[in-house]
Amino acid sequence: MPLTLVLDLARDALTMALALAGPLLTTALVVGLVVSVLQAVTSIQEQTLSFVPKLFAVGAVFLVLLSWMFQTMVKYTTDLFRSLPGLVG
């Protein structure tokens, strides 16, 4: 297998992982930032106050985007398996 092919496959896999994880990580970042600002303004330093809203927000976004994520993963995997005969030979 040529090196360029391996690099292309690795790049595509990393791009897919970032595309799938991006919305969840962005949600956690935004909710964490908002909660941190609220904690700084109100001087409440409760550790669970930061964790619980992030958990619910990421869970909600995951449920909303689950169909899209699954379709994207299936399409990527199907395309990869279909291209295998051309990759090996």
PDB file of N, CA, C and O in Angstrom:
ATOM      1  N   MET A   1       0.849  -1.165   0.000  1.00  0.00           N
ATOM      2  CA  MET A   1       0.000   0.000   0.000  1.00  0.00           C
ATOM      3  C   MET A   1       0.903   1.240   0.000  1.00  0.00           C
ATOM      4  O   MET A   1       1.802   1.362   0.833  1.00  0.00           O
ATOM      5  N   PRO A   2       0.658   2.145  -0.929  1.00  0.00           N
ATOM      6  CA  PRO A   2       1.494   3.348  -0.978  1.00  0.00           C
ATOM      7  C   PRO A   2       1.257   4.259   0.235  1.00  0.00           C
ATOM      8  O   PRO A   2       0.187   4.265   0.844  1.00  0.00           O
ATOM      9  N   LEU A   3       2.282   5.007   0.546  1.00  0.00           N
ATOM     10  CA  LEU A   3       2.220   5.892   1.710  1.00  0.00           C
ATOM     11  C   LEU A   3       1.142   6.953   1.546  1.00  0.00           C
ATOM     12  O   LEU A   3       0.470   7.305   2.516  1.00  0.00           O
ATOM     13  N   THR A   4       0.968   7.465   0.337  1.00  0.00           N
ATOM     14  CA  THR A   4      -0.052   8.508   0.119  1.00  0.00           C
ATOM     15  C   THR A   4      -1.449   7.972   0.384  1.00  0.00           C
ATOM     16  O   THR A   4      -2.301   8.698   0.895  1.00  0.00           O
ATOM     17  N   LEU A   5      -1.697   6.712   0.045  1.00  0.00           N
ATOM     18  CA  LEU A   5      -2.998   6.098   0.298  1.00  0.00           C
ATOM     19  C   LEU A   5      -3.254   5.970   1.794  1.00  0.00           C
ATOM     20  O   LEU A   5      -4.352   6.259   2.271  1.00  0.00           O
ATOM     21  N   VAL A   6      -2.246   5.538   2.522  1.00  0.00           N
ATOM     22  CA  VAL A   6      -2.376   5.414   3.980  1.00  0.00           C
ATOM     23  C   VAL A   6      -2.633   6.783   4.599  1.00  0.00           C
ATOM     24  O   VAL A   6      -3.481   6.913   5.481  1.00  0.00           O
ATOM     25  N   LEU A   7      -1.917   7.794   4.149  1.00  0.00           N
ATOM     26  CA  LEU A   7      -2.119   9.148   4.674  1.00  0.00           C
ATOM     27  C   LEU A   7      -3.503   9.674   4.343  1.00  0.00           C
ATOM     28  O   LEU A   7      -4.126  10.340   5.170  1.00  0.00           O
ATOM     29  N   ASP A   8      -3.996   9.384   3.142  1.00  0.00           N
ATOM     30  CA  ASP A   8      -5.349   9.814   2.771  1.00  0.00           C
ATOM     31  C   ASP A   8      -6.397   9.134   3.643  1.00  0.00           C
ATOM     32  O   ASP A   8      -7.344   9.776   4.097  1.00  0.00           O
ATOM     33  N   LEU A   9      -6.230   7.840   3.875  1.00  0.00           N
ATOM     34  CA  LEU A   9      -7.176   7.118   4.731  1.00  0.00           C
ATOM     35  C   LEU A   9      -7.143   7.642   6.159  1.00  0.00           C
ATOM     36  O   LEU A   9      -8.192   7.799   6.785  1.00  0.00           O
ATOM     37  N   ALA A  10      -5.964   7.912   6.676  1.00  0.00           N
ATOM     38  CA  ALA A  10      -5.836   8.445   8.036  1.00  0.00           C
ATOM     39  C   ALA A  10      -6.442   9.837   8.124  1.00  0.00           C
ATOM     40  O   ALA A  10      -7.131  10.154   9.094  1.00  0.00           O
ATOM     41  N   ARG A  11      -6.192  10.673   7.118  1.00  0.00           N
ATOM     42  CA  ARG A  11      -6.760  12.018   7.113  1.00  0.00           C
ATOM     43  C   ARG A  11      -8.288  11.970   7.069  1.00  0.00           C
ATOM     44  O   ARG A  11      -8.956  12.719   7.782  1.00  0.00           O
ATOM     45  N   ASP A  12      -8.835  11.089   6.231  1.00  0.00           N
ATOM     46  CA  ASP A  12     -10.287  10.965   6.139  1.00  0.00           C
ATOM     47  C   ASP A  12     -10.887  10.469   7.457  1.00  0.00           C
ATOM     48  O   ASP A  12     -11.951  10.934   7.868  1.00  0.00           O
ATOM     49  N   ALA A  13     -10.214   9.536   8.115  1.00  0.00           N
ATOM     50  CA  ALA A  13     -10.710   9.020   9.397  1.00  0.00           C
ATOM     51  C   ALA A  13     -10.680  10.115  10.471  1.00  0.00           C
ATOM     52  O   ALA A  13     -11.623  10.246  11.251  1.00  0.00           O
ATOM     53  N   LEU A  14      -9.607  10.894  10.512  1.00  0.00           N
ATOM     54  CA  LEU A  14      -9.525  11.982  11.494  1.00  0.00           C
ATOM     55  C   LEU A  14     -10.549  13.076  11.199  1.00  0.00           C
ATOM     56  O   LEU A  14     -11.145  13.637  12.119  1.00  0.00           O
ATOM     57  N   THR A  15     -10.750  13.374   9.933  1.00  0.00           N
ATOM     58  CA  THR A  15     -11.762  14.372   9.558  1.00  0.00           C
ATOM     59  C   THR A  15     -13.148  13.912   9.976  1.00  0.00           C
ATOM     60  O   THR A  15     -13.948  14.704  10.474  1.00  0.00           O
ATOM     61  N   MET A  16     -13.430  12.632   9.771  1.00  0.00           N
ATOM     62  CA  MET A  16     -14.729  12.087  10.164  1.00  0.00           C
ATOM     63  C   MET A  16     -14.900  12.134  11.685  1.00  0.00           C
ATOM     64  O   MET A  16     -15.974  12.482  12.177  1.00  0.00           O
ATOM     65  N   ALA A  17     -13.868  11.792  12.416  1.00  0.00           N
ATOM     66  CA  ALA A  17     -13.940  11.825  13.880  1.00  0.00           C
ATOM     67  C   ALA A  17     -14.164  13.250  14.379  1.00  0.00           C
ATOM     68  O   ALA A  17     -14.952  13.465  15.300  1.00  0.00           O
ATOM     69  N   LEU A  18     -13.482  14.219  13.783  1.00  0.00           N
ATOM     70  CA  LEU A  18     -13.680  15.611  14.184  1.00  0.00           C
ATOM     71  C   LEU A  18     -15.069  16.111  13.816  1.00  0.00           C
ATOM     72  O   LEU A  18     -15.680  16.862  14.576  1.00  0.00           O
ATOM     73  N   ALA A  19     -15.569  15.705  12.667  1.00  0.00           N
ATOM     74  CA  ALA A  19     -16.908  16.132  12.251  1.00  0.00           C
ATOM     75  C   ALA A  19     -17.977  15.573  13.180  1.00  0.00           C
ATOM     76  O   ALA A  19     -18.970  16.242  13.466  1.00  0.00           O
ATOM     77  N   LEU A  20     -17.775  14.347  13.651  1.00  0.00           N
ATOM     78  CA  LEU A  20     -18.766  13.735  14.538  1.00  0.00           C
ATOM     79  C   LEU A  20     -18.652  14.244  15.969  1.00  0.00           C
ATOM     80  O   LEU A  20     -19.666  14.405  16.648  1.00  0.00           O
ATOM     81  N   ALA A  21     -17.443  14.498  16.434  1.00  0.00           N
ATOM     82  CA  ALA A  21     -17.252  14.938  17.814  1.00  0.00           C
ATOM     83  C   ALA A  21     -17.369  16.450  17.962  1.00  0.00           C
ATOM     84  O   ALA A  21     -17.611  16.943  19.063  1.00  0.00           O
ATOM     85  N   GLY A  22     -17.202  17.184  16.881  1.00  0.00           N
ATOM     86  CA  GLY A  22     -17.202  18.651  16.935  1.00  0.00           C
ATOM     87  C   GLY A  22     -18.425  19.272  17.595  1.00  0.00           C
ATOM     88  O   GLY A  22     -18.276  20.086  18.506  1.00  0.00           O
ATOM     89  N   PRO A  23     -19.631  18.908  17.161  1.00  0.00           N
ATOM     90  CA  PRO A  23     -20.816  19.518  17.794  1.00  0.00           C
ATOM     91  C   PRO A  23     -20.925  19.222  19.293  1.00  0.00           C
ATOM     92  O   PRO A  23     -21.339  20.083  20.070  1.00  0.00           O
ATOM     93  N   LEU A  24     -20.558  18.021  19.691  1.00  0.00           N
ATOM     94  CA  LEU A  24     -20.630  17.670  21.112  1.00  0.00           C
ATOM     95  C   LEU A  24     -19.592  18.444  21.925  1.00  0.00           C
ATOM     96  O   LEU A  24     -19.891  18.952  23.005  1.00  0.00           O
ATOM     97  N   LEU A  25     -18.380  18.528  21.400  1.00  0.00           N
ATOM     98  CA  LEU A  25     -17.333  19.262  22.106  1.00  0.00           C
ATOM     99  C   LEU A  25     -17.620  20.762  22.150  1.00  0.00           C
ATOM    100  O   LEU A  25     -17.347  21.419  23.154  1.00  0.00           O
ATOM    101  N   THR A  26     -18.163  21.297  21.074  1.00  0.00           N
ATOM    102  CA  THR A  26     -18.520  22.719  21.049  1.00  0.00           C
ATOM    103  C   THR A  26     -19.625  23.017  22.059  1.00  0.00           C
ATOM    104  O   THR A  26     -19.590  24.040  22.743  1.00  0.00           O
ATOM    105  N   THR A  27     -20.594  22.130  22.150  1.00  0.00           N
ATOM    106  CA  THR A  27     -21.670  22.303  23.133  1.00  0.00           C
ATOM    107  C   THR A  27     -21.110  22.303  24.552  1.00  0.00           C
ATOM    108  O   THR A  27     -21.473  23.154  25.363  1.00  0.00           O
ATOM    109  N   ALA A  28     -20.236  21.361  24.852  1.00  0.00           N
ATOM    110  CA  ALA A  28     -19.635  21.300  26.186  1.00  0.00           C
ATOM    111  C   ALA A  28     -18.818  22.555  26.466  1.00  0.00           C
ATOM    112  O   ALA A  28     -18.838  23.068  27.585  1.00  0.00           O
ATOM    113  N   LEU A  29     -18.106  23.051  25.471  1.00  0.00           N
ATOM    114  CA  LEU A  29     -17.302  24.258  25.641  1.00  0.00           C
ATOM    115  C   LEU A  29     -18.173  25.474  25.927  1.00  0.00           C
ATOM    116  O   LEU A  29     -17.882  26.246  26.840  1.00  0.00           O
ATOM    117  N   VAL A  30     -19.239  25.650  25.153  1.00  0.00           N
ATOM    118  CA  VAL A  30     -20.107  26.820  25.327  1.00  0.00           C
ATOM    119  C   VAL A  30     -20.829  26.763  26.669  1.00  0.00           C
ATOM    120  O   VAL A  30     -20.882  27.761  27.389  1.00  0.00           O
ATOM    121  N   VAL A  31     -21.382  25.606  27.009  1.00  0.00           N
ATOM    122  CA  VAL A  31     -22.095  25.480  28.288  1.00  0.00           C
ATOM    123  C   VAL A  31     -21.129  25.671  29.450  1.00  0.00           C
ATOM    124  O   VAL A  31     -21.475  26.325  30.433  1.00  0.00           O
ATOM    125  N   GLY A  32     -19.931  25.117  29.357  1.00  0.00           N
ATOM    126  CA  GLY A  32     -18.940  25.301  30.414  1.00  0.00           C
ATOM    127  C   GLY A  32     -18.544  26.757  30.575  1.00  0.00           C
ATOM    128  O   GLY A  32     -18.370  27.236  31.695  1.00  0.00           O
ATOM    129  N   LEU A  33     -18.400  27.464  29.461  1.00  0.00           N
ATOM    130  CA  LEU A  33     -18.059  28.879  29.521  1.00  0.00           C
ATOM    131  C   LEU A  33     -19.172  29.698  30.159  1.00  0.00           C
ATOM    132  O   LEU A  33     -18.906  30.565  30.992  1.00  0.00           O
ATOM    133  N   VAL A  34     -20.413  29.432  29.775  1.00  0.00           N
ATOM    134  CA  VAL A  34     -21.548  30.157  30.351  1.00  0.00           C
ATOM    135  C   VAL A  34     -21.658  29.885  31.847  1.00  0.00           C
ATOM    136  O   VAL A  34     -21.866  30.809  32.634  1.00  0.00           O
ATOM    137  N   VAL A  35     -21.521  28.635  32.238  1.00  0.00           N
ATOM    138  CA  VAL A  35     -21.616  28.290  33.661  1.00  0.00           C
ATOM    139  C   VAL A  35     -20.460  28.931  34.432  1.00  0.00           C
ATOM    140  O   VAL A  35     -20.656  29.399  35.553  1.00  0.00           O
ATOM    141  N   SER A  36     -19.276  28.957  33.856  1.00  0.00           N
ATOM    142  CA  SER A  36     -18.132  29.575  34.534  1.00  0.00           C
ATOM    143  C   SER A  36     -18.344  31.070  34.736  1.00  0.00           C
ATOM    144  O   SER A  36     -18.010  31.613  35.789  1.00  0.00           O
ATOM    145  N   VAL A  37     -18.896  31.729  33.732  1.00  0.00           N
ATOM    146  CA  VAL A  37     -19.187  33.166  33.865  1.00  0.00           C
ATOM    147  C   VAL A  37     -20.237  33.387  34.947  1.00  0.00           C
ATOM    148  O   VAL A  37     -20.102  34.298  35.765  1.00  0.00           O
ATOM    149  N   LEU A  38     -21.280  32.564  34.958  1.00  0.00           N
ATOM    150  CA  LEU A  38     -22.304  32.694  35.997  1.00  0.00           C
ATOM    151  C   LEU A  38     -21.731  32.421  37.388  1.00  0.00           C
ATOM    152  O   LEU A  38     -22.107  33.083  38.356  1.00  0.00           O
ATOM    153  N   GLN A  39     -20.834  31.461  37.488  1.00  0.00           N
ATOM    154  CA  GLN A  39     -20.210  31.188  38.782  1.00  0.00           C
ATOM    155  C   GLN A  39     -19.333  32.351  39.220  1.00  0.00           C
ATOM    156  O   GLN A  39     -19.295  32.686  40.404  1.00  0.00           O
ATOM    157  N   ALA A  40     -18.640  32.960  38.297  1.00  0.00           N
ATOM    158  CA  ALA A  40     -17.790  34.097  38.645  1.00  0.00           C
ATOM    159  C   ALA A  40     -18.618  35.298  39.066  1.00  0.00           C
ATOM    160  O   ALA A  40     -18.242  36.029  39.982  1.00  0.00           O
ATOM    161  N   VAL A  41     -19.745  35.499  38.396  1.00  0.00           N
ATOM    162  CA  VAL A  41     -20.599  36.647  38.718  1.00  0.00           C
ATOM    163  C   VAL A  41     -21.274  36.466  40.068  1.00  0.00           C
ATOM    164  O   VAL A  41     -21.381  37.420  40.838  1.00  0.00           O
ATOM    165  N   THR A  42     -21.729  35.256  40.362  1.00  0.00           N
ATOM    166  CA  THR A  42     -22.470  35.019  41.597  1.00  0.00           C
ATOM    167  C   THR A  42     -21.593  34.525  42.740  1.00  0.00           C
ATOM    168  O   THR A  42     -22.085  34.371  43.858  1.00  0.00           O
ATOM    169  N   SER A  43     -20.329  34.275  42.498  1.00  0.00           N
ATOM    170  CA  SER A  43     -19.384  33.769  43.495  1.00  0.00           C
ATOM    171  C   SER A  43     -19.798  32.417  44.066  1.00  0.00           C
ATOM    172  O   SER A  43     -19.491  32.104  45.216  1.00  0.00           O
ATOM    173  N   ILE A  44     -20.492  31.622  43.267  1.00  0.00           N
ATOM    174  CA  ILE A  44     -20.849  30.255  43.667  1.00  0.00           C
ATOM    175  C   ILE A  44     -19.782  29.334  43.100  1.00  0.00           C
ATOM    176  O   ILE A  44     -19.574  29.314  41.887  1.00  0.00           O
ATOM    177  N   GLN A  45     -19.106  28.577  43.942  1.00  0.00           N
ATOM    178  CA  GLN A  45     -18.022  27.716  43.499  1.00  0.00           C
ATOM    179  C   GLN A  45     -18.364  26.242  43.738  1.00  0.00           C
ATOM    180  O   GLN A  45     -17.574  25.503  44.324  1.00  0.00           O
ATOM    181  N   GLU A  46     -19.523  25.830  43.288  1.00  0.00           N
ATOM    182  CA  GLU A  46     -19.942  24.434  43.427  1.00  0.00           C
ATOM    183  C   GLU A  46     -19.451  23.643  42.218  1.00  0.00           C
ATOM    184  O   GLU A  46     -19.707  24.038  41.081  1.00  0.00           O
ATOM    185  N   GLN A  47     -18.749  22.530  42.447  1.00  0.00           N
ATOM    186  CA  GLN A  47     -18.172  21.753  41.353  1.00  0.00           C
ATOM    187  C   GLN A  47     -19.223  21.081  40.485  1.00  0.00           C
ATOM    188  O   GLN A  47     -19.062  21.007  39.267  1.00  0.00           O
ATOM    189  N   THR A  48     -20.294  20.593  41.089  1.00  0.00           N
ATOM    190  CA  THR A  48     -21.322  19.906  40.315  1.00  0.00           C
ATOM    191  C   THR A  48     -22.111  20.869  39.448  1.00  0.00           C
ATOM    192  O   THR A  48     -22.727  20.447  38.469  1.00  0.00           O
ATOM    193  N   LEU A  49     -22.109  22.138  39.778  1.00  0.00           N
ATOM    194  CA  LEU A  49     -22.825  23.129  38.980  1.00  0.00           C
ATOM    195  C   LEU A  49     -22.219  23.240  37.590  1.00  0.00           C
ATOM    196  O   LEU A  49     -22.908  23.622  36.644  1.00  0.00           O
ATOM    197  N   SER A  50     -20.974  22.919  37.459  1.00  0.00           N
ATOM    198  CA  SER A  50     -20.315  22.949  36.155  1.00  0.00           C
ATOM    199  C   SER A  50     -20.559  21.657  35.380  1.00  0.00           C
ATOM    200  O   SER A  50     -20.688  21.688  34.156  1.00  0.00           O
ATOM    201  N   PHE A  51     -20.624  20.535  36.070  1.00  0.00           N
ATOM    202  CA  PHE A  51     -20.709  19.240  35.409  1.00  0.00           C
ATOM    203  C   PHE A  51     -22.112  18.898  34.916  1.00  0.00           C
ATOM    204  O   PHE A  51     -22.273  18.435  33.787  1.00  0.00           O
ATOM    205  N   VAL A  52     -23.112  19.118  35.736  1.00  0.00           N
ATOM    206  CA  VAL A  52     -24.468  18.672  35.424  1.00  0.00           C
ATOM    207  C   VAL A  52     -25.045  19.381  34.188  1.00  0.00           C
ATOM    208  O   VAL A  52     -25.610  18.693  33.337  1.00  0.00           O
ATOM    209  N   PRO A  53     -24.942  20.694  34.037  1.00  0.00           N
ATOM    210  CA  PRO A  53     -25.474  21.315  32.807  1.00  0.00           C
ATOM    211  C   PRO A  53     -24.758  20.833  31.547  1.00  0.00           C
ATOM    212  O   PRO A  53     -25.388  20.660  30.504  1.00  0.00           O
ATOM    213  N   LYS A  54     -23.457  20.616  31.638  1.00  0.00           N
ATOM    214  CA  LYS A  54     -22.725  20.095  30.474  1.00  0.00           C
ATOM    215  C   LYS A  54     -23.219  18.702  30.115  1.00  0.00           C
ATOM    216  O   LYS A  54     -23.392  18.386  28.938  1.00  0.00           O
ATOM    217  N   LEU A  55     -23.444  17.880  31.112  1.00  0.00           N
ATOM    218  CA  LEU A  55     -23.920  16.525  30.882  1.00  0.00           C
ATOM    219  C   LEU A  55     -25.267  16.534  30.164  1.00  0.00           C
ATOM    220  O   LEU A  55     -25.459  15.810  29.187  1.00  0.00           O
ATOM    221  N   PHE A  56     -26.197  17.356  30.649  1.00  0.00           N
ATOM    222  CA  PHE A  56     -27.520  17.426  30.022  1.00  0.00           C
ATOM    223  C   PHE A  56     -27.459  18.038  28.626  1.00  0.00           C
ATOM    224  O   PHE A  56     -28.139  17.563  27.717  1.00  0.00           O
ATOM    225  N   ALA A  57     -26.667  19.069  28.446  1.00  0.00           N
ATOM    226  CA  ALA A  57     -26.576  19.726  27.141  1.00  0.00           C
ATOM    227  C   ALA A  57     -25.950  18.801  26.099  1.00  0.00           C
ATOM    228  O   ALA A  57     -26.451  18.694  24.980  1.00  0.00           O
ATOM    229  N   VAL A  58     -24.858  18.136  26.464  1.00  0.00           N
ATOM    230  CA  VAL A  58     -24.211  17.221  25.523  1.00  0.00           C
ATOM    231  C   VAL A  58     -25.135  16.036  25.232  1.00  0.00           C
ATOM    232  O   VAL A  58     -25.194  15.570  24.094  1.00  0.00           O
ATOM    233  N   GLY A  59     -25.841  15.551  26.224  1.00  0.00           N
ATOM    234  CA  GLY A  59     -26.800  14.470  26.009  1.00  0.00           C
ATOM    235  C   GLY A  59     -27.923  14.875  25.070  1.00  0.00           C
ATOM    236  O   GLY A  59     -28.326  14.094  24.208  1.00  0.00           O
ATOM    237  N   ALA A  60     -28.432  16.097  25.234  1.00  0.00           N
ATOM    238  CA  ALA A  60     -29.500  16.582  24.356  1.00  0.00           C
ATOM    239  C   ALA A  60     -29.006  16.743  22.921  1.00  0.00           C
ATOM    240  O   ALA A  60     -29.696  16.348  21.981  1.00  0.00           O
ATOM    241  N   VAL A  61     -27.835  17.313  22.748  1.00  0.00           N
ATOM    242  CA  VAL A  61     -27.277  17.474  21.400  1.00  0.00           C
ATOM    243  C   VAL A  61     -27.004  16.111  20.783  1.00  0.00           C
ATOM    244  O   VAL A  61     -27.238  15.917  19.590  1.00  0.00           O
ATOM    245  N   PHE A  62     -26.518  15.178  21.566  1.00  0.00           N
ATOM    246  CA  PHE A  62     -26.277  13.829  21.064  1.00  0.00           C
ATOM    247  C   PHE A  62     -27.568  13.192  20.569  1.00  0.00           C
ATOM    248  O   PHE A  62     -27.589  12.583  19.499  1.00  0.00           O
ATOM    249  N   LEU A  63     -28.649  13.328  21.342  1.00  0.00           N
ATOM    250  CA  LEU A  63     -29.924  12.748  20.918  1.00  0.00           C
ATOM    251  C   LEU A  63     -30.461  13.419  19.658  1.00  0.00           C
ATOM    252  O   LEU A  63     -31.032  12.751  18.796  1.00  0.00           O
ATOM    253  N   VAL A  64     -30.283  14.732  19.545  1.00  0.00           N
ATOM    254  CA  VAL A  64     -30.762  15.453  18.367  1.00  0.00           C
ATOM    255  C   VAL A  64     -29.961  15.049  17.127  1.00  0.00           C
ATOM    256  O   VAL A  64     -30.533  14.865  16.053  1.00  0.00           O
ATOM    257  N   LEU A  65     -28.649  14.912  17.273  1.00  0.00           N
ATOM    258  CA  LEU A  65     -27.785  14.637  16.128  1.00  0.00           C
ATOM    259  C   LEU A  65     -27.498  13.159  15.903  1.00  0.00           C
ATOM    260  O   LEU A  65     -26.727  12.814  15.007  1.00  0.00           O
ATOM    261  N   LEU A  66     -28.097  12.287  16.693  1.00  0.00           N
ATOM    262  CA  LEU A  66     -27.797  10.859  16.604  1.00  0.00           C
ATOM    263  C   LEU A  66     -28.077  10.297  15.215  1.00  0.00           C
ATOM    264  O   LEU A  66     -27.272   9.527  14.691  1.00  0.00           O
ATOM    265  N   SER A  67     -29.179  10.661  14.624  1.00  0.00           N
ATOM    266  CA  SER A  67     -29.525  10.160  13.299  1.00  0.00           C
ATOM    267  C   SER A  67     -28.488  10.596  12.266  1.00  0.00           C
ATOM    268  O   SER A  67     -28.035   9.784  11.460  1.00  0.00           O
ATOM    269  N   TRP A  68     -28.112  11.870  12.288  1.00  0.00           N
ATOM    270  CA  TRP A  68     -27.116  12.379  11.345  1.00  0.00           C
ATOM    271  C   TRP A  68     -25.761  11.706  11.565  1.00  0.00           C
ATOM    272  O   TRP A  68     -25.081  11.338  10.607  1.00  0.00           O
ATOM    273  N   MET A  69     -25.380  11.549  12.818  1.00  0.00           N
ATOM    274  CA  MET A  69     -24.090  10.923  13.121  1.00  0.00           C
ATOM    275  C   MET A  69     -24.058   9.475  12.619  1.00  0.00           C
ATOM    276  O   MET A  69     -23.067   9.030  12.040  1.00  0.00           O
ATOM    277  N   PHE A  70     -25.140   8.761  12.848  1.00  0.00           N
ATOM    278  CA  PHE A  70     -25.195   7.370  12.427  1.00  0.00           C
ATOM    279  C   PHE A  70     -25.155   7.260  10.910  1.00  0.00           C
ATOM    280  O   PHE A  70     -24.438   6.418  10.368  1.00  0.00           O
ATOM    281  N   GLN A  71     -25.920   8.105  10.219  1.00  0.00           N
ATOM    282  CA  GLN A  71     -25.909   8.089   8.757  1.00  0.00           C
ATOM    283  C   GLN A  71     -24.528   8.425   8.208  1.00  0.00           C
ATOM    284  O   GLN A  71     -24.084   7.819   7.233  1.00  0.00           O
ATOM    285  N   THR A  72     -23.854   9.375   8.820  1.00  0.00           N
ATOM    286  CA  THR A  72     -22.518   9.764   8.376  1.00  0.00           C
ATOM    287  C   THR A  72     -21.523   8.625   8.573  1.00  0.00           C
ATOM    288  O   THR A  72     -20.704   8.357   7.694  1.00  0.00           O
ATOM    289  N   MET A  73     -21.589   7.957   9.716  1.00  0.00           N
ATOM    290  CA  MET A  73     -20.685   6.842   9.966  1.00  0.00           C
ATOM    291  C   MET A  73     -20.947   5.676   9.012  1.00  0.00           C
ATOM    292  O   MET A  73     -20.007   5.055   8.516  1.00  0.00           O
ATOM    293  N   VAL A  74     -22.214   5.380   8.756  1.00  0.00           N
ATOM    294  CA  VAL A  74     -22.550   4.284   7.852  1.00  0.00           C
ATOM    295  C   VAL A  74     -22.093   4.610   6.432  1.00  0.00           C
ATOM    296  O   VAL A  74     -21.560   3.740   5.743  1.00  0.00           O
ATOM    297  N   LYS A  75     -22.294   5.848   5.986  1.00  0.00           N
ATOM    298  CA  LYS A  75     -21.865   6.240   4.645  1.00  0.00           C
ATOM    299  C   LYS A  75     -20.344   6.147   4.519  1.00  0.00           C
ATOM    300  O   LYS A  75     -19.839   5.631   3.522  1.00  0.00           O
ATOM    301  N   TYR A  76     -19.620   6.635   5.508  1.00  0.00           N
ATOM    302  CA  TYR A  76     -18.159   6.575   5.480  1.00  0.00           C
ATOM    303  C   TYR A  76     -17.677   5.127   5.431  1.00  0.00           C
ATOM    304  O   TYR A  76     -16.805   4.785   4.631  1.00  0.00           O
ATOM    305  N   THR A  77     -18.244   4.282   6.283  1.00  0.00           N
ATOM    306  CA  THR A  77     -17.828   2.884   6.333  1.00  0.00           C
ATOM    307  C   THR A  77     -18.182   2.154   5.036  1.00  0.00           C
ATOM    308  O   THR A  77     -17.389   1.357   4.535  1.00  0.00           O
ATOM    309  N   THR A  78     -19.358   2.421   4.500  1.00  0.00           N
ATOM    310  CA  THR A  78     -19.760   1.801   3.244  1.00  0.00           C
ATOM    311  C   THR A  78     -18.833   2.222   2.106  1.00  0.00           C
ATOM    312  O   THR A  78     -18.405   1.386   1.310  1.00  0.00           O
ATOM    313  N   ASP A  79     -18.525   3.507   2.028  1.00  0.00           N
ATOM    314  CA  ASP A  79     -17.604   3.986   0.990  1.00  0.00           C
ATOM    315  C   ASP A  79     -16.217   3.368   1.149  1.00  0.00           C
ATOM    316  O   ASP A  79     -15.572   3.013   0.162  1.00  0.00           O
ATOM    317  N   LEU A  80     -15.768   3.243   2.384  1.00  0.00           N
ATOM    318  CA  LEU A  80     -14.457   2.644   2.628  1.00  0.00           C
ATOM    319  C   LEU A  80     -14.431   1.182   2.199  1.00  0.00           C
ATOM    320  O   LEU A  80     -13.480   0.747   1.548  1.00  0.00           O
ATOM    321  N   PHE A  81     -15.466   0.415   2.555  1.00  0.00           N
ATOM    322  CA  PHE A  81     -15.507  -0.994   2.178  1.00  0.00           C
ATOM    323  C   PHE A  81     -15.639  -1.168   0.668  1.00  0.00           C
ATOM    324  O   PHE A  81     -15.066  -2.097   0.100  1.00  0.00           O
ATOM    325  N   ARG A  82     -16.386  -0.284   0.016  1.00  0.00           N
ATOM    326  CA  ARG A  82     -16.522  -0.371  -1.432  1.00  0.00           C
ATOM    327  C   ARG A  82     -15.215  -0.062  -2.151  1.00  0.00           C
ATOM    328  O   ARG A  82     -14.970  -0.562  -3.249  1.00  0.00           O
ATOM    329  N   SER A  83     -14.388   0.752  -1.536  1.00  0.00           N
ATOM    330  CA  SER A  83     -13.121   1.117  -2.180  1.00  0.00           C
ATOM    331  C   SER A  83     -12.008   0.122  -1.881  1.00  0.00           C
ATOM    332  O   SER A  83     -10.922   0.244  -2.447  1.00  0.00           O
ATOM    333  N   LEU A  84     -12.238  -0.856  -1.012  1.00  0.00           N
ATOM    334  CA  LEU A  84     -11.200  -1.820  -0.644  1.00  0.00           C
ATOM    335  C   LEU A  84     -10.633  -2.609  -1.835  1.00  0.00           C
ATOM    336  O   LEU A  84      -9.413  -2.756  -1.914  1.00  0.00           O
ATOM    337  N   PRO A  85     -11.440  -3.116  -2.751  1.00  0.00           N
ATOM    338  CA  PRO A  85     -10.833  -3.850  -3.865  1.00  0.00           C
ATOM    339  C   PRO A  85      -9.853  -2.999  -4.672  1.00  0.00           C
ATOM    340  O   PRO A  85      -8.832  -3.506  -5.137  1.00  0.00           O
ATOM    341  N   GLY A  86     -10.150  -1.730  -4.840  1.00  0.00           N
ATOM    342  CA  GLY A  86      -9.240  -0.851  -5.566  1.00  0.00           C
ATOM    343  C   GLY A  86      -8.008  -0.491  -4.753  1.00  0.00           C
ATOM    344  O   GLY A  86      -6.959  -0.191  -5.323  1.00  0.00           O
ATOM    345  N   LEU A  87      -8.119  -0.515  -3.431  1.00  0.00           N
ATOM    346  CA  LEU A  87      -6.985  -0.173  -2.578  1.00  0.00           C
ATOM    347  C   LEU A  87      -5.963  -1.300  -2.513  1.00  0.00           C
ATOM    348  O   LEU A  87      -4.757  -1.049  -2.506  1.00  0.00           O
ATOM    349  N   VAL A  88      -6.438  -2.531  -2.466  1.00  0.00           N
ATOM    350  CA  VAL A  88      -5.544  -3.670  -2.304  1.00  0.00           C
ATOM    351  C   VAL A  88      -4.829  -4.001  -3.610  1.00  0.00           C
ATOM    352  O   VAL A  88      -3.628  -4.268  -3.627  1.00  0.00           O
ATOM    353  N   GLY A  89      -5.583  -3.978  -4.694  1.00  0.00           N
ATOM    354  CA  GLY A  89      -5.005  -4.397  -5.978  1.00  0.00           C
ATOM    355  C   GLY A  89      -4.200  -3.342  -6.579  1.00  0.00           C
ATOM    356  O   GLY A  89      -3.643  -3.531  -7.660  1.00  0.00           O
TER     357      GLY A  89
END
